[in-house]
């Protein structure tokens, strides 16, 4: 993870022992009331964290929730860049994360100093950065986007030259959908979406001929070419809910299955397979670092806290706010 930003150290208090999940959940609810806290959780979180959260959503929905919250404390069950975004929007609130080491391969793969140097090759370009990046990279950007609104935002920049970072697969999808073959892309990838296997997907499609393939645009073209529908996590859930189809092969992080099953009861949901059958490569190892125990400690001790230096925060706020304004 890009460690140019100072953060409060990971908590050192021991994890609680002898507490059942039910007891932990009760304590988390009590602490949430006492702290006047709000719990935000991404769709890729473990199901028990999603069920405890006040808001569950994709990056855009969670950014919108963070911007509107009246809580004093934001407990963000997601990865580091998401909590940073919440802090950028709420400089006077306490933002805690269950596990400070929950990072993101996209953010890791786009260090701000290297990105700044790379941008020198493209003077006069508008910098559109996917929200999966560090606060420092956001501060170097003109507008932030998510997978929910990336196409819309790039289409709105029709008369401008555009640099898109950090995900090359999302950039390729956006270039195609927005009819922008001139889009310049940083060559980053997500370690989860990169691992989906076209060969194994075709085998799965043969086994389930009535199932539709639905996919996240961070997947590579070998997966997207077989998808009936491509969208953000929230878009995939909505599609599974509204589609008359009864079965779906879902190509994104497996944590989405929990909310998708709740939204589309009775439908068959099949996780798209990674290349290596022996691994759980369709599960984000960073997202899964967050647990009930760690959320309990974060609310109890109000740490680890995420902080963003004020000069960086002020610069990063402008492109985030521009995204929110365009996403109404």
RAGI-V663473 format. One record per residue. N is the residue number from 1. RES is the residue in one small letter. SS is DSSP state (h for helix, s for strand, l for the rest). OMEGA is omega in whole degrees, 0 to 359 (999 if undefined). Layout:
n=N res=RES ss=SS omega=OMEGA
n=N res=RES ss=SS omega=OMEGA
//
This chain:
n=1 res=x ss=l omega=177
n=2 res=x ss=l omega=186
n=3 res=x ss=l omega=178
n=4 res=x ss=l omega=182
n=5 res=x ss=l omega=179
n=6 res=x ss=l omega=177
n=7 res=x ss=l omega=175
n=8 res=x ss=l omega=184
n=9 res=x ss=l omega=174
n=10 res=x ss=l omega=182
n=11 res=x ss=l omega=180
n=12 res=x ss=l omega=179
n=13 res=x ss=l omega=180
n=14 res=x ss=l omega=175
n=15 res=x ss=l omega=180
n=16 res=x ss=l omega=178
n=17 res=x ss=l omega=176
n=18 res=x ss=l omega=179
n=19 res=x ss=l omega=176
n=20 res=x ss=l omega=177
n=21 res=x ss=h omega=180
n=22 res=x ss=h omega=178
n=23 res=x ss=h omega=177
n=24 res=x ss=h omega=180
n=25 res=x ss=h omega=178
n=26 res=x ss=h omega=179
n=27 res=x ss=h omega=178
n=28 res=x ss=h omega=179
n=29 res=x ss=h omega=179
n=30 res=x ss=h omega=180
n=31 res=x ss=h omega=179
n=32 res=x ss=h omega=178
n=33 res=x ss=h omega=183
n=34 res=x ss=h omega=183
n=35 res=x ss=h omega=191
n=36 res=x ss=l omega=185
n=37 res=x ss=s omega=171
n=38 res=x ss=s omega=178
n=39 res=x ss=s omega=177
n=40 res=x ss=s omega=181
n=41 res=x ss=s omega=176
n=42 res=x ss=s omega=179
n=43 res=x ss=l omega=182
n=44 res=x ss=l omega=179
n=45 res=x ss=l omega=175
n=46 res=x ss=l omega=187
n=47 res=x ss=h omega=182
n=48 res=x ss=h omega=176
n=49 res=x ss=h omega=176
n=50 res=x ss=h omega=183
n=51 res=x ss=h omega=179
n=52 res=x ss=h omega=190
n=53 res=x ss=l omega=173
n=54 res=x ss=l omega=178
n=55 res=x ss=s omega=174
n=56 res=x ss=s omega=182
n=57 res=x ss=s omega=174
n=58 res=x ss=l omega=187
n=59 res=x ss=h omega=179
n=60 res=x ss=h omega=181
n=61 res=x ss=h omega=180
n=62 res=x ss=h omega=175
n=63 res=x ss=h omega=178
n=64 res=x ss=h omega=178
n=65 res=x ss=h omega=179
n=66 res=x ss=h omega=181
n=67 res=x ss=h omega=186
n=68 res=x ss=h omega=190
n=69 res=x ss=l omega=174
n=70 res=x ss=l omega=181
n=71 res=x ss=l omega=176
n=72 res=x ss=l omega=182
n=73 res=x ss=s omega=175
n=74 res=x ss=s omega=174
n=75 res=x ss=s omega=188
n=76 res=x ss=s omega=175
n=77 res=x ss=s omega=182
n=78 res=x ss=l omega=176
n=79 res=x ss=l omega=194
n=80 res=x ss=h omega=184
n=81 res=x ss=h omega=178
n=82 res=x ss=h omega=178
n=83 res=x ss=h omega=175
n=84 res=x ss=h omega=180
n=85 res=x ss=h omega=177
n=86 res=x ss=h omega=179
n=87 res=x ss=h omega=178
n=88 res=x ss=h omega=180
n=89 res=x ss=h omega=185
n=90 res=x ss=l omega=187
n=91 res=x ss=l omega=184
n=92 res=x ss=l omega=177
n=93 res=x ss=l omega=174
n=94 res=x ss=s omega=177
n=95 res=x ss=s omega=179
n=96 res=x ss=s omega=176
n=97 res=x ss=s omega=178
n=98 res=x ss=l omega=181
n=99 res=x ss=l omega=184
n=100 res=x ss=l omega=182
n=101 res=x ss=l omega=177
n=102 res=x ss=l omega=185
n=103 res=x ss=l omega=183
n=104 res=x ss=l omega=182
n=105 res=x ss=h omega=178
n=106 res=x ss=h omega=178
n=107 res=x ss=h omega=179
n=108 res=x ss=h omega=186
n=109 res=x ss=l omega=179
n=110 res=x ss=l omega=180
n=111 res=x ss=l omega=186
n=112 res=x ss=h omega=181
n=113 res=x ss=h omega=179
n=114 res=x ss=h omega=179
n=115 res=x ss=h omega=180
n=116 res=x ss=h omega=179
n=117 res=x ss=h omega=180
n=118 res=x ss=h omega=181
n=119 res=x ss=h omega=179
n=120 res=x ss=l omega=178
n=121 res=x ss=l omega=188
n=122 res=x ss=l omega=178
n=123 res=x ss=l omega=178
n=124 res=x ss=l omega=179
n=125 res=x ss=l omega=171
n=126 res=x ss=s omega=184
n=127 res=x ss=s omega=176
n=128 res=x ss=s omega=181
n=129 res=x ss=s omega=172
n=130 res=x ss=s omega=185
n=131 res=x ss=l omega=178
n=132 res=x ss=l omega=179
n=133 res=x ss=l omega=182
n=134 res=x ss=l omega=177
n=135 res=x ss=h omega=180
n=136 res=x ss=h omega=176
n=137 res=x ss=h omega=175
n=138 res=x ss=h omega=180
n=139 res=x ss=h omega=178
n=140 res=x ss=l omega=188
n=141 res=x ss=l omega=176
n=142 res=x ss=l omega=179
n=143 res=x ss=s omega=176
n=144 res=x ss=s omega=175
n=145 res=x ss=s omega=170
n=146 res=x ss=l omega=178
n=147 res=x ss=l omega=178
n=148 res=x ss=l omega=189
n=149 res=x ss=l omega=185
n=150 res=x ss=h omega=181
n=151 res=x ss=h omega=180
n=152 res=x ss=h omega=183
n=153 res=x ss=h omega=180
n=154 res=x ss=h omega=175
n=155 res=x ss=h omega=180
n=156 res=x ss=h omega=179
n=157 res=x ss=l omega=188
n=158 res=x ss=l omega=184
n=159 res=x ss=l omega=183
n=160 res=x ss=l omega=171
n=161 res=x ss=l omega=190
n=162 res=x ss=s omega=167
n=163 res=x ss=s omega=182
n=164 res=x ss=s omega=180
n=165 res=x ss=s omega=354
n=166 res=x ss=l omega=188
n=167 res=x ss=s omega=184
n=168 res=x ss=h omega=179
n=169 res=x ss=h omega=175
n=170 res=x ss=h omega=178
n=171 res=x ss=h omega=179
n=172 res=x ss=h omega=178
n=173 res=x ss=h omega=180
n=174 res=x ss=h omega=179
n=175 res=x ss=h omega=180
n=176 res=x ss=h omega=184
n=177 res=x ss=h omega=181
n=178 res=x ss=l omega=181
n=179 res=x ss=l omega=179
n=180 res=x ss=l omega=180
n=181 res=x ss=l omega=180
n=182 res=x ss=l omega=182
n=183 res=x ss=l omega=178
n=184 res=x ss=s omega=187
n=185 res=x ss=s omega=166
n=186 res=x ss=l omega=190
n=187 res=x ss=l omega=177
n=188 res=x ss=s omega=178
n=189 res=x ss=l omega=174
n=190 res=x ss=l omega=184
n=191 res=x ss=l omega=178
n=192 res=x ss=l omega=185
n=193 res=x ss=h omega=178
n=194 res=x ss=h omega=189
n=195 res=x ss=h omega=180
n=196 res=x ss=s omega=186
n=197 res=x ss=l omega=177
n=198 res=x ss=h omega=181
n=199 res=x ss=h omega=181
n=200 res=x ss=h omega=175
n=201 res=x ss=h omega=179
n=202 res=x ss=h omega=176
n=203 res=x ss=h omega=180
n=204 res=x ss=h omega=177
n=205 res=x ss=h omega=178
n=206 res=x ss=h omega=179
n=207 res=x ss=h omega=183
n=208 res=x ss=l omega=187
n=209 res=x ss=l omega=181
n=210 res=x ss=l omega=183
n=211 res=x ss=l omega=173
n=212 res=x ss=s omega=174
n=213 res=x ss=s omega=175
n=214 res=x ss=s omega=192
n=215 res=x ss=s omega=173
n=216 res=x ss=l omega=183
n=217 res=x ss=l omega=171
n=218 res=x ss=l omega=177
n=219 res=x ss=l omega=179
n=220 res=x ss=l omega=186
n=221 res=x ss=h omega=178
n=222 res=x ss=h omega=176
n=223 res=x ss=h omega=186
n=224 res=x ss=h omega=181
n=225 res=x ss=l omega=179
n=226 res=x ss=l omega=185
n=227 res=x ss=l omega=173
n=228 res=x ss=l omega=183
n=229 res=x ss=s omega=180
n=230 res=x ss=s omega=182
n=231 res=x ss=l omega=174
n=232 res=x ss=l omega=180
n=233 res=x ss=h omega=179
n=234 res=x ss=h omega=178
n=235 res=x ss=h omega=179
n=236 res=x ss=h omega=179
n=237 res=x ss=h omega=180
n=238 res=x ss=h omega=180
n=239 res=x ss=h omega=179
n=240 res=x ss=h omega=180
n=241 res=x ss=h omega=188
n=242 res=x ss=h omega=183
n=243 res=x ss=l omega=175
n=244 res=x ss=l omega=178
n=245 res=x ss=l omega=184
n=246 res=x ss=l omega=183
n=247 res=x ss=s omega=183
n=248 res=x ss=s omega=168
n=249 res=x ss=s omega=192
n=250 res=x ss=s omega=182
n=251 res=x ss=s omega=170
n=252 res=x ss=l omega=182
n=253 res=x ss=l omega=191
n=254 res=x ss=l omega=179
n=255 res=x ss=l omega=180
n=256 res=x ss=h omega=186
n=257 res=x ss=h omega=184
n=258 res=x ss=h omega=180
n=259 res=x ss=h omega=180
n=260 res=x ss=h omega=178
n=261 res=x ss=h omega=177
n=262 res=x ss=h omega=182
n=263 res=x ss=h omega=184
n=264 res=x ss=l omega=182
n=265 res=x ss=l omega=178
n=266 res=x ss=l omega=179
n=267 res=x ss=l omega=181
n=268 res=x ss=s omega=182
n=269 res=x ss=s omega=184
n=270 res=x ss=s omega=180
n=271 res=x ss=s omega=176
n=272 res=x ss=l omega=187
n=273 res=x ss=l omega=171
n=274 res=x ss=s omega=180
n=275 res=x ss=l omega=184
n=276 res=x ss=l omega=182
n=277 res=x ss=l omega=185
n=278 res=x ss=l omega=183
n=279 res=x ss=l omega=173
n=280 res=x ss=l omega=188
n=281 res=x ss=l omega=175
n=282 res=x ss=l omega=176
n=283 res=x ss=l omega=181
n=284 res=x ss=l omega=181
n=285 res=x ss=l omega=179
n=286 res=x ss=l omega=179
n=287 res=x ss=h omega=186
n=288 res=x ss=h omega=175
n=289 res=x ss=h omega=180
n=290 res=x ss=l omega=182
n=291 res=x ss=l omega=176
n=292 res=x ss=h omega=182
n=293 res=x ss=h omega=181
n=294 res=x ss=h omega=176
n=295 res=x ss=h omega=177
n=296 res=x ss=h omega=181
n=297 res=x ss=h omega=180
n=298 res=x ss=h omega=179
n=299 res=x ss=h omega=180
n=300 res=x ss=h omega=187
n=301 res=x ss=h omega=185
n=302 res=x ss=l omega=174
n=303 res=x ss=l omega=3
n=304 res=x ss=l omega=177
n=305 res=x ss=s omega=175
n=306 res=x ss=l omega=180
n=307 res=x ss=l omega=177
n=308 res=x ss=l omega=179
n=309 res=x ss=l omega=187
n=310 res=x ss=h omega=179
n=311 res=x ss=h omega=178
n=312 res=x ss=h omega=182
n=313 res=x ss=h omega=182
n=314 res=x ss=h omega=180
n=315 res=x ss=h omega=182
n=316 res=x ss=h omega=181
n=317 res=x ss=h omega=184
n=318 res=x ss=h omega=179
n=319 res=x ss=h omega=176
n=320 res=x ss=h omega=180
n=321 res=x ss=h omega=177
n=322 res=x ss=h omega=176
n=323 res=x ss=h omega=182
n=324 res=x ss=h omega=179
n=325 res=x ss=h omega=180
n=326 res=x ss=h omega=185
n=327 res=x ss=l omega=181
n=328 res=x ss=l omega=999
//
